[in-house]
Structure formats: C-alpha cells, structure tokens
Amino acid sequence: MKMKMAKLSNYWLLSPQVDKLAAGLVALGLKKGDRLGMWGPNSYEWILVQFATAKAGIILVSVNPAYQARELEYVLRKVGCSALIFPSQFKTQKYYEILAQICPELDHSPAGGLQSKKLPDLRTVVVLDNKHQGTFLFDEVMEAATPQSVQQLQDIQKYISCDDPINIQFTSGTTGMPKGATLSHHNIVNNASLGGNRIGFNWKKIRTAVPVPLYHCLGSVVGGIVMAFYGTTLVFPSPGYDPRALLEAISKEKCNCMYGTPTMYIDLLAQPDFAAHTSTLTTGVVAGSIAPPEVMKKIVTETNMKEIIIGYGTTENSPVTFLGFPNDGFIRKTETVGHIVSHTEAKVVDTNTGMIVPLNTPGELMIRGYCVMLEYWGEPEKTKEAITPENWYKTGDIATLDEFGYCRIVGRCKDMIIRGGENVYPAEIEQFLHTHPKVLEAQVIGVKDERMGEEICACIRLYDNQTCTAAEIKDYCKGKIAHFKVPRYIVFVNGYPLTVSGKIQKYKLKELMEKELNL
C-alpha cells in the first residue's frame, strides 16, 4: 500500500497496527455499535480506521471531506456519532475550525470529554496530525491500548455478527439531503469477494492506482476490502483527486490497474503525455457514475487497458451489482454496464404497474440479494420507499436487460424530462452529443418552461482549443435524433457541480442553468 509522501505499508505491518488501533478505540470507551466518523481525504490512517472499527464492532461513518459546518452537523446528528477523526487541514478545509463552529465547547473540553449542545452524542475527537484543545492525537490512540482493552476487544469479537452494521455510507446528495445507507459485514465482504473474482484478482498480481475517495463505496469496498481479500497493492496518488499526480503515480509505481469515475478517465486521457506514462496499465474499473458509450470507446481504443471493465451499482447495494468480464467484446465494454454479479438478482419493471417488462425494454431496475443494505439509518419510511417487502431495492434507474444478463442504463427516473407530454431520457441525448467531434462531455437536464412544462438544456464541455456555437450543435442534432429531443438551450461550460466522489449533481446544475437562462 503506497501513498504520495512516500508512506509505505505491507500486510505484515498493517494487521498489528489495526489491532493496536482497535484496542486503543476500546480503551477510549467506544463500544460495539457506537458510530465513529472518518472525515477527511484519502490517507493510510483511513484504511487503518476502516479495519479497526470493523474489528471492534464500531460502525464506521464515512463523512464527505468537503462538508462544511451545516452538512457536518446534519450527518453527525443523524447517526449519533460518538467519535470523529480528521486531519487538521486539507487545502482550504480547516477541519478543527469547522467542527469548532458547531461545538464551541471544544475550547474548554478535555480530550474524550466533549459535551456539545448541538452534538450531544459526540464525546471523542481525534486529529491525525496535530494536537488541538479537546482532542486526542491519532498517535496517542494508537498507543492507548491496555491489557484490559485488548481483552475487551477479544470479548467483543465473540459477539460480532456478519449481519451487524459495519459502515454508514451517506448517499452523494445528487438529488437532495444525503441518506445514511447502512451496510453490514455480510454486504461488503461478499461484494468485495465476488467483484474481485469477476475482475480476475484471484489469479494475477495487481497494483491498483486509486484516485477515487475512500469515503465513497467504490474506494472503501472495491479498494480497501478487495485489497485485503485478494492481497492486491493499492497506490494512492494524492490525498485528493489530482489528475497529474495520478499519471505520475501510475508511471512511478508501475500500476497495472486503475479504479476511476468516467470523469477521471477523461481527465487522464487529456494529459498531454498520457501514453508515455500509462504503458503498464492493462486493466481497470470504470464506475461511480454512468460512462457514455463514446467515452468508453475512447478509453478502450486509446489505452493499453484491454481488460478494462465497466461497473454499475449503488451505495445501497454495497455497491456493485453489474460488472463486465475482462474478455468482454467491444460492444459490451462500451455500450453496457456489465453483467449481473453472481448471487444477485435483477429485474426491470414498468414504472406504473410494477410488472416485469420484456427483455430489452426500458423500465425501473430493481435489485435483490445479499448486497441490499440494512436500512437508511434512522429513516424507516424512506427505507420502506426504497426496499419492497420482498427485499427488492428500487434503484431509481431506467434500464434494459438483455437475454445474456447484460444491462444498459437509459437514465434516472427522477432525471426524466417531460417535454410537452413526451418522455425524454437525458442519457440518450448525452450519448448522442458525445459523438460530436468537438464535445468532450455533455450533461442534459430539464429546465422549467411555461408552455412545455420542461425544456431540454444541454451543458457541454468542449475539447481544449475547440470553439463551437449553439447553432452548430443544433444543426448536428437535426435529422439524427427526434425533433423533440433536440435541446432548446445549449450552454458551454468549463465544468459541472460535483460531489467529492465525482458524481455530477444534476439538481445543482439545473438550478445554475435556470438562473443563467433567467427562467
């Protein structure tokens, strides 16, 4: 396991360090079932905390490192965090100062004795790198174990069940307030096992570049848990996402695998000396958001990653439910999101009747199996809305299934645009726009319109040094897609509002465009 700043570890070192930290957390008074938040960018300590909490029966709460005071207060209150771990600062994010805005009591609290009016459950605050008032230093926790706490840890482990919650992953908030998807040991260990086996980690040595955040399910499960299950090497190029650092890490560490979102692969391909630094890459996973076919075609044709596969899943499904095979053909690699993962069921249903639709017919994708989360923490009604009495999870995605078990994602139920009574799926238009030679990336949203109800707005990123007009894009569309799918508004942008995990926040994009267009 390697991090930028030359931090290096191996399994011989990792295991006793995890045990020390787990016993240290018990010594601080944390009990089985308590929630501990990890708030910060990628770090070696993140991995230690992930495995130490699991060993102690503590539920790890993955906190978005970009959260500000209001967002942090919301998630910590929602799950009743007893402890919180973070670095002093990352870029402009001063973590201790942000927490102090919520908990001014820190200023006169002893370490481990916080009594906060706004966060009454929070007692213990740990800082990774510098001592602050009211906090423990991470190294102090690593040395806090006593013979008594070691024995307590061993006793706790006798009562940890595979069905106990291990992790609360907050949904990215692409459509509103995040919900705490609660995952069990059984959920994520099996997902890591089956996913790693599908990729081929059971028969070859892997060195994986991991630019995706550990706070996200792709990083923590397909990264951390798969690493432990299959003995792979993880290389973290930088604490936060940095395309240049990623390229350099792949080259220096001779990575033969990479995990990334479509945006990360687009950024990697855009590096001027991309080919010279990535010759060792032979496989990888594209996941985290839907990759348009034209983007996948670029990845497959412009890299040496002949065994690259595309994956699909949701936080609520631990996360992977569809994953390609390394030897899939070009069409399946570029136009589907892979094949159903073993021991998982999928069906596509009519959004009005709930009945299963014929093969290759769009409908809502539903998932059932070991991977379905336990619940949304503290939200029984939202849990019931998402999971049927028969334990089918409603993904909210419009998809098709073919006779071979491969899936194509058409769009999001909530993203569907209703223009003058016509149902329009943004993903279909996005995929078409990606065929334009000047278009690097396209996102399509519905914006309000008095006459039509909604109109179509395309937000387009161009390749560097390219110029284009709205008229040129509209002319390109005419005669190639139905007239009612041609965007009324074309807006050229430099980027999109993103979650820290790289997902595009379409509801924020919609707000920005309606404001810019004076709608």
CORCORVEN-V216495 format. One record per pair of residues at least 6 apart in sequence whose C-alpha atoms are under 6 Angstrom apart, sorted by the first residue. I is the first residue (numbers start at 1). J is the second residue. Records with the same first field share a line. If there is no record, write none. Layout:
I = J  J
//
This chain:
1 = 8  9  233  234  235
2 = 8  235
3 = 235  236
4 = 237  238
18 = 48  52
20 = 142
21 = 52  142
22 = 52  56
23 = 145  149  150
24 = 141  142  144  145
26 = 149
27 = 145  149
32 = 57  58
33 = 57  58  59
34 = 58
35 = 58  59  60  81  82
36 = 60  61  81  82  83  84
37 = 60  61  84
38 = 62  63  85
39 = 63  65  86
40 = 65  86
41 = 65  239  240
42 = 214  239
59 = 166  167
60 = 167
61 = 167  168
62 = 169  215
69 = 98
80 = 121
81 = 121  122
82 = 121  122  123
83 = 122  124  125
84 = 125
85 = 126  127
86 = 127  128
87 = 127  128  129
88 = 95  96
89 = 95
103 = 116
106 = 134
107 = 133
109 = 134
110 = 134
111 = 134  135  136
112 = 123  124
113 = 123
114 = 123
125 = 135
126 = 135  136  137  138
127 = 137  138
128 = 138
131 = 137
162 = 185  186
163 = 184  186
164 = 184
165 = 183  184
166 = 184  185
167 = 182  183
168 = 180  181  182
169 = 180  181
170 = 178  179  180  181
171 = 178  179
174 = 505
175 = 507
180 = 376  377
181 = 316  376
182 = 373  374  375  376
183 = 373  374
187 = 318  370  371
188 = 318
192 = 222  225  226
206 = 232
207 = 233  234  255  256
208 = 234  235  255  257  258
209 = 235  258
210 = 235  236  259
211 = 241
212 = 219  260
213 = 219
214 = 220
237 = 245  246  249
251 = 277
254 = 280
256 = 280  281  282
257 = 281  283  284
258 = 284
259 = 284  285
260 = 286
261 = 286  287  288
262 = 291
281 = 305
282 = 304  305  306
283 = 305  307  308
284 = 308
285 = 309  310
286 = 310
287 = 311  312
292 = 431
293 = 334  335
294 = 434
296 = 334
297 = 334
307 = 326
309 = 324  326
310 = 323  324  337  338
311 = 322  323  337  338
312 = 320  322  337
313 = 319  320  321
316 = 373
317 = 371  372  373
318 = 371
321 = 340  341
322 = 338  339  340  341
323 = 338  339
324 = 338  339
336 = 407  408
337 = 407  408
338 = 406
339 = 405  406
340 = 405
344 = 369
345 = 367  368
346 = 366  367
347 = 365  366
348 = 356  363  364  365
349 = 355  356  357  363  364
350 = 363
351 = 364
359 = 401  402
360 = 400  401  402
361 = 400
362 = 399  400
363 = 398  399
364 = 397  398
365 = 395  397  399
366 = 393  394  395
367 = 392  393
368 = 392
375 = 383
376 = 383
386 = 393  394
387 = 393
396 = 412  413
397 = 411  412  413
398 = 410  411  412  413
399 = 408  409  410
400 = 407  408
401 = 407
410 = 427
411 = 425  427
416 = 424  425
417 = 423  424  446
419 = 452  454  455
420 = 452
426 = 444
430 = 442  443
438 = 462  463
439 = 462
440 = 461  462  463
441 = 460  461
442 = 459  460
443 = 458  459
444 = 457  458
445 = 457
446 = 454  455  456
447 = 454  455
448 = 454
449 = 455
456 = 487  488
457 = 487  489  490
458 = 490
459 = 491  492
460 = 492  493
461 = 492  493  494
470 = 490
497 = 504  505
498 = 504  505
//
